Amino acid sequence: MKIALVTDAWAPQVNGVVTTLVELVRELRAAGHAVEVIHPGLFRTRPCPGYAGIDLAIRPGAEVARRLAAMAPDAIHLATEGPLGWAARRHCLRRGLRFTTAYHTRFPEILQAALKLPLSWGYALFRRFHQPSAGVMVPTQGVLRLLQGRGFTQLRPWTHGVDLSLFPYRDSVQHHPGLGELPRPVSLCVGRVSYEKNIQAFLDLDIPGSKIVCGVGPLEASLKARYPRVHWLGILPRVELARVYAAADVFVMPSRSETFGLVMLEAMACGTPVAAYPVDGPIEVLGQHEGRVQGGVLHEDLLQAWYQAQAVPREAARRRAEAFSWAQAGQQFLGHLVPARPLSPAGLQVDEAVI
């Protein structure tokens, strides 16, 4: 099958959406499918306002249309709601082509925090983007229910995975030479240092030992200045990141707006238990068995979650991570795709929206 994947999130960006899409493309190609990725690196770009580190394509409409027409894909998937996603959407509606979309990130909340855009406006814009989609793929049941409540339709569950070989299990906390002799326990947080991640809840925890943050983002400079005792490692190669996961006693996920949270799976794959709030992403990732959370602790008091997570066996964290695979996620993705054949003339829709 020839698949066109249109995304505003791609390398060299470093975030969960990019990881998901890179792993997805790898799985699809390994299964024999031809995947063409239309990404910002193919266009002139400019920084996303209020969100440093994310570059957006400038006026990509004509080139997106040319690439899609030249490829003549069997299926078209629009992974993001940025300029490339809107350009591909417009082309598909003009040509009467069917397509699927995905809801990876709660951008209405980000727009509210970064640009003070009312939440209802953000959801109205994103609902408009996804309305003509033949299937909107969402990572958790919680996000599915959220979007249903906001008037979204054609929602399809699509889980994610973790590379268990890249993030190998360690049955005990490892020593990391690059970190020196940090006081134990070591608490780790990985993710973009940005508005929606609620990272200050981690930084403000009154806990013994050491705190490590891996990631960059628009709040990085100000938080570094306010929390000089925290160890800020920036962006690490994924192999090195696996070593840092294995050197941590507890992984802390402070976000309350996570749509999934791949970093939790990566930490658990290495055997590091998770402390998080009982919200959509962590609930889906940690799961429950016989009434007990697996792989970590969920608690409305993050401090209590942190203390209790230290008692979670490392093998329990690994077992939970083993329930997720990119092969399974790839098959689920394929099952949601639709043929990109033109609609009948009566069904043709045109939308001139430009973002």
Legacy VTK file of the C-alpha trace (Angstrom):
# vtk DataFile Version 3.0
C-alpha trace
ASCII
DATASET POLYDATA
POINTS 355 float
0.000 0.000 0.000
1.191 3.535 -0.783
0.582 5.767 2.222
1.014 9.538 2.366
1.770 10.766 5.887
1.507 14.537 6.293
2.946 15.939 9.507
4.109 19.241 10.965
5.991 17.262 13.658
9.162 15.587 12.424
12.893 15.445 13.101
14.868 17.378 14.214
12.012 18.158 16.610
12.174 15.983 19.723
8.821 15.092 21.275
6.391 12.234 21.699
4.557 12.940 18.453
7.773 12.722 16.433
8.782 9.509 18.204
5.349 8.005 17.519
5.432 8.875 13.826
9.046 7.782 13.271
8.332 4.420 14.897
5.087 4.088 12.935
6.831 4.726 9.609
9.532 2.216 10.511
6.915 -0.453 11.269
4.901 0.250 8.128
7.961 0.119 5.870
9.165 -3.079 7.538
5.767 -4.581 6.737
6.255 -3.753 3.044
4.229 -0.561 2.737
5.519 2.465 0.806
5.293 5.531 3.060
6.039 9.065 1.879
6.349 11.620 4.663
5.534 15.239 3.876
7.211 17.183 6.691
8.517 20.717 7.458
12.062 19.885 6.345
10.839 19.950 2.735
9.710 23.605 2.976
10.785 27.059 4.046
9.883 27.405 7.723
9.515 29.893 10.547
9.388 29.362 14.328
5.991 28.661 15.833
4.844 31.779 17.745
5.160 31.239 21.481
6.600 27.735 21.101
10.323 27.848 20.387
11.850 24.749 18.856
8.903 24.007 16.575
9.298 25.235 12.989
6.257 25.573 10.717
6.120 25.444 6.927
5.448 28.757 5.134
2.735 28.740 2.438
3.060 25.026 1.674
-0.221 24.586 -0.224
1.018 24.279 -3.795
3.927 21.977 -2.962
1.800 19.750 -0.735
-0.744 19.416 -3.541
2.001 18.639 -6.069
3.515 15.927 -3.899
0.188 14.281 -3.135
-0.836 14.340 -6.798
2.510 12.899 -7.917
2.368 10.096 -5.378
-1.271 9.138 -6.001
-1.378 7.348 -2.611
-3.745 4.555 -1.707
-4.315 6.188 1.692
-3.708 9.667 3.118
-3.167 10.395 6.805
-2.902 13.901 8.245
-1.043 13.532 11.527
-1.117 17.143 12.742
-3.227 20.281 12.591
-0.463 22.695 11.509
0.097 24.395 8.125
0.966 21.131 6.359
-2.085 19.386 7.787
-4.385 22.215 6.698
-2.805 22.362 3.232
-3.253 18.618 2.713
-6.809 18.794 4.042
-7.645 21.554 1.580
-6.161 19.557 -1.320
-8.108 16.430 -0.363
-11.404 18.314 -0.105
-10.853 20.008 -3.455
-10.088 16.674 -5.123
-12.722 14.732 -3.231
-10.132 12.461 -1.613
-10.819 10.640 1.651
-8.314 10.861 4.484
-7.786 10.100 8.157
-6.402 12.360 10.880
-4.973 12.012 14.391
-5.306 13.960 17.620
-1.891 13.670 19.276
-1.700 16.784 21.436
-4.143 18.899 23.412
-3.195 22.020 21.482
-6.258 24.043 22.562
-4.822 23.954 26.097
-1.381 24.933 24.776
-2.860 27.840 22.802
-4.697 28.969 25.901
-1.522 28.886 28.021
0.847 30.346 25.424
-1.345 32.809 23.531
-4.320 33.298 25.921
-6.674 31.945 23.243
-10.005 30.935 24.828
-10.288 27.172 25.150
-13.616 27.094 23.294
-12.035 28.861 20.305
-9.197 26.364 20.152
-11.536 23.376 20.229
-13.782 24.981 17.607
-10.799 25.385 15.272
-9.602 21.816 15.798
-13.119 20.407 15.492
-13.349 22.138 12.124
-10.040 20.611 11.039
-11.092 17.052 11.907
-14.764 17.281 10.854
-14.278 15.905 7.279
-11.908 13.144 8.424
-13.004 9.562 7.764
-11.406 8.568 11.071
-9.813 10.609 13.864
-7.236 8.432 15.643
-6.869 9.126 19.380
-4.386 7.529 21.811
-6.574 6.877 24.868
-10.183 6.285 25.847
-9.976 9.385 28.019
-9.083 11.582 25.049
-11.825 9.901 23.027
-14.409 10.813 25.670
-13.023 14.357 25.923
-13.362 14.922 22.185
-16.816 13.349 22.071
-17.860 15.878 24.675
-16.463 18.644 22.457
-18.519 17.517 19.446
-15.841 15.539 17.535
-17.024 12.545 15.493
-15.499 9.518 13.688
-13.150 8.861 16.633
-10.959 5.749 16.486
-8.782 4.356 19.329
-5.093 4.012 18.385
-2.591 2.972 21.034
1.183 3.519 20.903
4.197 1.372 21.734
7.743 1.225 23.053
10.970 -0.226 21.651
11.886 -2.775 24.318
15.324 -3.399 22.797
16.228 0.302 22.761
15.059 0.638 26.377
16.364 -2.575 27.980
15.278 -3.807 31.403
17.593 -3.364 34.399
16.663 -5.282 37.533
18.363 -2.716 39.757
19.026 1.017 39.621
22.130 1.593 37.503
25.121 3.833 38.137
25.552 6.449 35.416
29.127 7.779 35.239
28.040 10.966 33.522
25.786 11.911 36.420
28.441 11.504 39.079
27.557 10.484 42.624
24.171 12.148 42.918
22.398 11.851 46.257
19.741 9.144 46.192
16.936 8.714 45.419
17.165 10.166 41.899
13.890 11.511 40.475
13.636 11.973 36.720
11.297 13.967 34.473
11.557 13.775 30.667
9.627 15.966 28.236
9.322 19.385 26.691
9.875 22.171 29.178
6.703 23.939 28.158
3.396 25.320 29.345
1.259 22.202 29.104
3.664 19.831 30.893
3.089 21.257 34.399
6.770 20.620 35.121
6.772 23.043 38.046
4.759 20.488 40.038
7.812 18.225 39.810
10.303 20.988 40.506
8.373 22.091 43.619
8.179 18.610 45.169
9.767 18.630 48.624
11.598 15.324 48.319
15.034 14.024 49.307
17.763 13.134 46.833
18.273 14.637 43.378
16.072 15.854 40.527
16.937 15.477 36.839
15.142 17.038 33.865
15.737 15.914 30.271
14.225 18.170 27.629
14.123 21.686 26.269
11.372 24.172 25.604
10.101 27.727 25.944
10.191 27.742 29.767
13.665 26.239 30.061
15.685 29.409 30.688
13.360 30.827 33.335
13.011 27.521 35.198
16.770 26.890 35.141
17.272 30.245 36.824
14.598 29.524 39.464
15.714 25.950 40.207
19.540 25.912 40.068
19.828 22.734 42.157
17.997 20.688 39.542
20.211 18.848 37.032
19.202 19.969 33.523
20.444 17.588 30.817
18.717 19.032 27.741
18.086 16.695 24.806
19.918 13.371 24.840
20.381 10.695 22.148
17.840 7.952 22.778
20.490 5.380 23.655
21.880 7.753 26.291
18.362 8.567 27.494
17.805 4.854 28.165
20.840 4.889 30.475
19.437 7.869 32.355
16.063 6.134 32.771
17.867 3.107 34.223
19.795 5.335 36.659
16.626 6.854 38.151
14.796 5.544 41.199
11.454 7.125 40.217
10.138 8.665 37.018
7.793 11.594 37.690
5.106 12.595 35.172
3.665 15.918 36.390
1.513 16.646 33.329
-2.262 16.787 33.750
-2.974 17.171 30.020
-0.991 14.287 28.529
-2.749 12.545 25.642
-0.573 9.451 26.118
2.944 9.871 27.515
5.487 7.702 25.696
8.204 8.671 28.157
6.387 6.749 30.885
6.532 3.588 28.763
10.225 4.130 28.082
10.980 4.542 31.790
8.968 1.444 32.727
10.646 -0.582 29.991
13.948 0.109 31.791
12.350 -0.932 35.081
11.843 2.542 36.556
8.435 2.970 38.249
6.273 6.011 37.537
4.643 8.553 39.847
1.830 10.506 38.182
-1.554 12.126 38.592
-4.617 9.923 37.866
-5.407 11.615 34.549
-6.002 10.322 31.011
-2.499 9.537 29.726
-1.056 7.975 32.900
-4.260 5.996 33.533
-4.016 4.433 30.065
-0.263 3.798 30.205
-0.042 2.428 33.750
-3.311 0.517 33.495
-4.961 -1.522 36.201
-5.092 -5.210 37.061
-7.423 -6.530 39.754
-7.922 -2.976 40.982
-4.209 -2.198 41.274
-2.243 0.207 39.091
0.625 -1.475 37.253
4.090 -0.058 36.747
3.811 2.840 39.161
1.466 4.876 41.358
-1.318 7.316 40.494
-2.349 9.812 43.175
-3.886 13.279 43.277
-1.064 14.187 45.659
2.051 13.840 43.497
4.203 13.724 46.632
2.332 10.644 47.853
2.640 9.062 44.419
6.412 9.654 44.538
6.846 8.035 47.954
4.680 5.028 47.078
6.285 4.502 43.650
9.591 3.620 45.289
7.985 0.430 46.582
6.883 -0.723 43.112
9.038 -3.672 41.935
11.095 -2.898 38.859
9.905 -6.105 37.189
6.295 -4.912 37.565
7.141 -1.715 35.673
8.776 -3.742 32.894
5.823 -6.131 32.619
3.463 -3.231 32.044
5.685 -1.790 29.300
5.736 -5.177 27.576
1.986 -4.859 26.983
2.677 -2.169 24.346
4.370 -2.743 20.980
4.880 -0.690 17.838
3.911 -3.716 15.756
0.485 -3.748 17.388
0.181 0.030 17.003
1.092 -0.240 13.310
-1.550 -2.884 12.645
-4.172 -0.838 14.449
-3.200 2.220 12.389
-3.541 0.289 9.126
-6.978 -0.905 10.180
-8.184 2.683 10.527
-6.954 3.909 7.126
-9.462 4.459 4.317
-8.963 4.311 0.530
-8.117 7.764 -0.827
-10.481 7.323 -3.760
-12.444 10.380 -4.876
-15.924 10.882 -3.506
-18.846 11.033 -5.888
-19.485 14.549 -7.304
-22.473 14.909 -4.966
-20.223 14.229 -1.983
-17.446 16.617 -2.996
-16.616 19.124 -0.286
-14.458 22.212 -0.601
-13.081 24.170 2.335
-10.910 27.204 1.693
-9.694 27.466 5.293
-6.074 28.533 5.515
-3.927 28.574 8.638
LINES 1 356
355 0 1 2 3 4 5 6 7 8 9 10 11 12 13 14 15 16 17 18 19 20 21 22 23 24 25 26 27 28 29 30 31 32 33 34 35 36 37 38 39 40 41 42 43 44 45 46 47 48 49 50 51 52 53 54 55 56 57 58 59 60 61 62 63 64 65 66 67 68 69 70 71 72 73 74 75 76 77 78 79 80 81 82 83 84 85 86 87 88 89 90 91 92 93 94 95 96 97 98 99 100 101 102 103 104 105 106 107 108 109 110 111 112 113 114 115 116 117 118 119 120 121 122 123 124 125 126 127 128 129 130 131 132 133 134 135 136 137 138 139 140 141 142 143 144 145 146 147 148 149 150 151 152 153 154 155 156 157 158 159 160 161 162 163 164 165 166 167 168 169 170 171 172 173 174 175 176 177 178 179 180 181 182 183 184 185 186 187 188 189 190 191 192 193 194 195 196 197 198 199 200 201 202 203 204 205 206 207 208 209 210 211 212 213 214 215 216 217 218 219 220 221 222 223 224 225 226 227 228 229 230 231 232 233 234 235 236 237 238 239 240 241 242 243 244 245 246 247 248 249 250 251 252 253 254 255 256 257 258 259 260 261 262 263 264 265 266 267 268 269 270 271 272 273 274 275 276 277 278 279 280 281 282 283 284 285 286 287 288 289 290 291 292 293 294 295 296 297 298 299 300 301 302 303 304 305 306 307 308 309 310 311 312 313 314 315 316 317 318 319 320 321 322 323 324 325 326 327 328 329 330 331 332 333 334 335 336 337 338 339 340 341 342 343 344 345 346 347 348 349 350 351 352 353 354
